[in-house]
């Protein structure tokens, strides 16, 4: 006998401010489901998850949960009032004797259970909410951006934890690598409609494009039919007025159908332009050392950033990535060593806390002035890369509507705040972009656009991120900060850094293993010819090869433009260099894959 679903929503309708968020939405979550909940910023993903959790009541429809089924929700902004420590809050929903689960989960999430609530940061509060949910282990977990404020090590721990759980979960995340690794189904919220596909996030983008292509084709057919019927109405109606009233009514119905079609939200029309070229040397660090609160951040670190580099900084939370970034910009002095900034630098900064936005200021004021610096923002126009633009028109390019222009920043979602900060940065020319956690809260389409813009940007990029996929797509070099003052530079993105670390450590591992005893031979499967790290590398290589092939195809398409060299010689040179480098890396990756395959086959 089939079991009842863990959660069922039927006929859900909800309206905010006169605009329908959902209309007659149906949703079922079964045992064992691992669902990616995706959609554009503002599409209602978090609202739907709160309806699923019972925290928001719909205007119409029903929510059904079978008796005995527990639904757990990870709150974005948890209420910790009444609790002395983060551990007290995380253990508050557990039965007596089950408190031991909290420290087990807290260790993986790098959460100090003894930390006082009153001094906890926003990130620590979110990790406490996640620890509470994991410790309670309900039958259905609802996770809204669980990887925000987690470093890569904690993200990988959470990924492994969710991969082995039998608990069903619905997951909202901007981290594509996280979604690809964990999900088996995709729930897509688009213009108030819920579409479900029984495939994980890996297949989402191709599915979305197919749906949109079918919509466009249907819309074109309807437009052609309306045009033909309208021509008939003008040319043939006078002689047959009475007999053709039905056909006229059909034409009116067609027009009503066409006008009622809801156009999908477009992609933000972001643009990024480099200003006057900086000197070839952007930043040079020599023998930097820095200690903060008795903790070593850097020890004798040297590095050069050249014009056009895309440098990613990775490492655990608290290791000093943002501090190093600020030292390279001359904002924080090192304890010892020397930092030399290049000439003609025009710097634009995206900070992870969005501190450069005044929550009480309106979007209008945020673009036309600087409330935090006491600069009035009452003008109707904003200078966008040297050209005047009306504020509302520019905001629309970043998917804000006219009503939001006079709304306060504090009313925006996380994704909307990120887009507003990008709008401020992109209004000006720059030749050095400093991006501290830019991917948090942005939807997939905006991330795609940002990635493409950075690829075409003629300036230099310094990037702090925990998004492995984004680092792979953007970075040309990675600086890994691993604690105790150690910082090492690697060529390429996250996957390249991981591969180089494996290559560095494997010889040590091989020599440190004791030789097997001759008197105890063991029959092993053929696959045991590979070490653990080699197995992992063999599994990862097809994805790396696919990514390199896609990048090569994009670069070849760019270079196929016969006028590119004369029109944009710098971009032509950079694209040519990148193409050569990617082709060499692809050849090495393919050779490595063949070698490991042959070794695995014995």
Secondary structure as the mmCIF struct_conf table of DSSP 4:
data_model
#
loop_
_struct_conf.conf_type_id
_struct_conf.id
_struct_conf.beg_label_comp_id
_struct_conf.beg_label_asym_id
_struct_conf.beg_label_seq_id
_struct_conf.end_label_comp_id
_struct_conf.end_label_asym_id
_struct_conf.end_label_seq_id
HELX_LH_PP_P HELX_LH_PP_P1 UNK A 2 UNK A 5
BEND BEND1 UNK A 6 UNK A 6
STRN STRN1 UNK A 7 UNK A 16
TURN_TY1_P TURN_TY1_P1 UNK A 17 UNK A 18
STRN STRN2 UNK A 19 UNK A 29
TURN_TY1_P TURN_TY1_P2 UNK A 31 UNK A 32
STRN STRN3 UNK A 34 UNK A 38
TURN_TY1_P TURN_TY1_P3 UNK A 41 UNK A 42
BEND BEND2 UNK A 43 UNK A 44
HELX_RH_AL_P HELX_RH_AL_P1 UNK A 45 UNK A 53
TURN_TY1_P TURN_TY1_P4 UNK A 54 UNK A 54
BEND BEND3 UNK A 55 UNK A 56
BEND BEND4 UNK A 59 UNK A 59
STRN STRN4 UNK A 60 UNK A 64
TURN_TY1_P TURN_TY1_P5 UNK A 67 UNK A 68
STRN STRN5 UNK A 71 UNK A 74
BEND BEND5 UNK A 76 UNK A 77
TURN_TY1_P TURN_TY1_P6 UNK A 81 UNK A 82
BEND BEND6 UNK A 84 UNK A 84
STRN STRN6 UNK A 85 UNK A 85
HELX_RH_AL_P HELX_RH_AL_P2 UNK A 86 UNK A 90
TURN_TY1_P TURN_TY1_P7 UNK A 91 UNK A 93
BEND BEND7 UNK A 94 UNK A 94
HELX_LH_PP_P HELX_LH_PP_P2 UNK A 95 UNK A 95
TURN_TY1_P TURN_TY1_P8 UNK A 96 UNK A 97
TURN_TY1_P TURN_TY1_P9 UNK A 99 UNK A 99
HELX_RH_AL_P HELX_RH_AL_P3 UNK A 100 UNK A 109
TURN_TY1_P TURN_TY1_P10 UNK A 110 UNK A 110
TURN_TY1_P TURN_TY1_P11 UNK A 113 UNK A 114
BEND BEND8 UNK A 115 UNK A 115
STRN STRN7 UNK A 116 UNK A 116
HELX_RH_3T_P HELX_RH_3T_P1 UNK A 117 UNK A 119
HELX_RH_AL_P HELX_RH_AL_P4 UNK A 122 UNK A 136
BEND BEND9 UNK A 139 UNK A 139
STRN STRN8 UNK A 140 UNK A 144
BEND BEND10 UNK A 145 UNK A 145
TURN_TY1_P TURN_TY1_P12 UNK A 146 UNK A 149
HELX_RH_AL_P HELX_RH_AL_P5 UNK A 152 UNK A 164
BEND BEND11 UNK A 167 UNK A 167
STRN STRN9 UNK A 168 UNK A 172
BEND BEND12 UNK A 174 UNK A 174
HELX_RH_AL_P HELX_RH_AL_P6 UNK A 176 UNK A 182
BEND BEND13 UNK A 184 UNK A 184
STRN STRN10 UNK A 185 UNK A 190
TURN_TY1_P TURN_TY1_P13 UNK A 191 UNK A 192
STRN STRN11 UNK A 193 UNK A 197
BEND BEND14 UNK A 198 UNK A 199
HELX_RH_3T_P HELX_RH_3T_P2 UNK A 201 UNK A 203
HELX_RH_AL_P HELX_RH_AL_P7 UNK A 204 UNK A 236
TURN_TY1_P TURN_TY1_P14 UNK A 237 UNK A 237
HELX_RH_3T_P HELX_RH_3T_P3 UNK A 238 UNK A 240
TURN_TY1_P TURN_TY1_P15 UNK A 241 UNK A 244
HELX_RH_AL_P HELX_RH_AL_P8 UNK A 245 UNK A 260
HELX_LH_PP_P HELX_LH_PP_P3 UNK A 261 UNK A 268
STRN STRN12 UNK A 274 UNK A 274
BEND BEND15 UNK A 276 UNK A 276
HELX_LH_PP_P HELX_LH_PP_P4 UNK A 277 UNK A 279
BEND BEND16 UNK A 280 UNK A 280
STRN STRN13 UNK A 281 UNK A 292
TURN_TY1_P TURN_TY1_P16 UNK A 293 UNK A 294
STRN STRN14 UNK A 295 UNK A 306
TURN_TY1_P TURN_TY1_P17 UNK A 307 UNK A 308
STRN STRN15 UNK A 310 UNK A 315
TURN_TY1_P TURN_TY1_P18 UNK A 317 UNK A 318
BEND BEND17 UNK A 319 UNK A 320
HELX_RH_AL_P HELX_RH_AL_P9 UNK A 321 UNK A 328
TURN_TY1_P TURN_TY1_P19 UNK A 329 UNK A 330
BEND BEND18 UNK A 331 UNK A 332
BEND BEND19 UNK A 335 UNK A 335
STRN STRN16 UNK A 336 UNK A 341
BEND BEND20 UNK A 343 UNK A 344
STRN STRN17 UNK A 347 UNK A 350
TURN_TY1_P TURN_TY1_P20 UNK A 352 UNK A 353
TURN_TY1_P TURN_TY1_P21 UNK A 355 UNK A 356
BEND BEND21 UNK A 357 UNK A 357
TURN_TY1_P TURN_TY1_P22 UNK A 359 UNK A 360
BEND BEND22 UNK A 361 UNK A 361
STRN STRN18 UNK A 362 UNK A 362
HELX_RH_AL_P HELX_RH_AL_P10 UNK A 363 UNK A 368
BEND BEND23 UNK A 369 UNK A 369
STRN STRN19 UNK A 370 UNK A 370
HELX_RH_3T_P HELX_RH_3T_P4 UNK A 371 UNK A 373
TURN_TY1_P TURN_TY1_P23 UNK A 374 UNK A 374
STRN STRN20 UNK A 375 UNK A 375
BEND BEND24 UNK A 380 UNK A 380
STRN STRN21 UNK A 381 UNK A 384
TURN_TY1_P TURN_TY1_P24 UNK A 385 UNK A 386
STRN STRN22 UNK A 387 UNK A 390
HELX_RH_AL_P HELX_RH_AL_P11 UNK A 391 UNK A 397
TURN_TY1_P TURN_TY1_P25 UNK A 398 UNK A 399
HELX_RH_3T_P HELX_RH_3T_P5 UNK A 402 UNK A 406
BEND BEND25 UNK A 407 UNK A 407
STRN STRN23 UNK A 408 UNK A 408
HELX_RH_3T_P HELX_RH_3T_P6 UNK A 409 UNK A 411
BEND BEND26 UNK A 412 UNK A 412
HELX_RH_AL_P HELX_RH_AL_P12 UNK A 414 UNK A 426
TURN_TY1_P TURN_TY1_P26 UNK A 427 UNK A 427
BEND BEND27 UNK A 428 UNK A 428
STRN STRN24 UNK A 430 UNK A 430
BEND BEND28 UNK A 431 UNK A 431
STRN STRN25 UNK A 432 UNK A 436
BEND BEND29 UNK A 437 UNK A 437
TURN_TY1_P TURN_TY1_P27 UNK A 438 UNK A 441
HELX_RH_AL_P HELX_RH_AL_P13 UNK A 444 UNK A 456
BEND BEND30 UNK A 458 UNK A 459
STRN STRN26 UNK A 460 UNK A 464
HELX_RH_AL_P HELX_RH_AL_P14 UNK A 468 UNK A 474
BEND BEND31 UNK A 476 UNK A 476
STRN STRN27 UNK A 477 UNK A 483
TURN_TY1_P TURN_TY1_P28 UNK A 484 UNK A 485
STRN STRN28 UNK A 486 UNK A 491
BEND BEND32 UNK A 492 UNK A 493
HELX_RH_AL_P HELX_RH_AL_P15 UNK A 494 UNK A 512
BEND BEND33 UNK A 513 UNK A 513
HELX_LH_PP_P HELX_LH_PP_P5 UNK A 514 UNK A 517
HELX_RH_3T_P HELX_RH_3T_P7 UNK A 518 UNK A 520
HELX_RH_3T_P HELX_RH_3T_P8 UNK A 526 UNK A 529
BEND BEND34 UNK A 530 UNK A 530
HELX_RH_AL_P HELX_RH_AL_P16 UNK A 532 UNK A 559
TURN_TY1_P TURN_TY1_P29 UNK A 560 UNK A 560
TURN_TY1_P TURN_TY1_P30 UNK A 562 UNK A 563
HELX_RH_AL_P HELX_RH_AL_P17 UNK A 564 UNK A 567
HELX_RH_AL_P HELX_RH_AL_P18 UNK A 569 UNK A 600
TURN_TY1_P TURN_TY1_P31 UNK A 601 UNK A 601
#
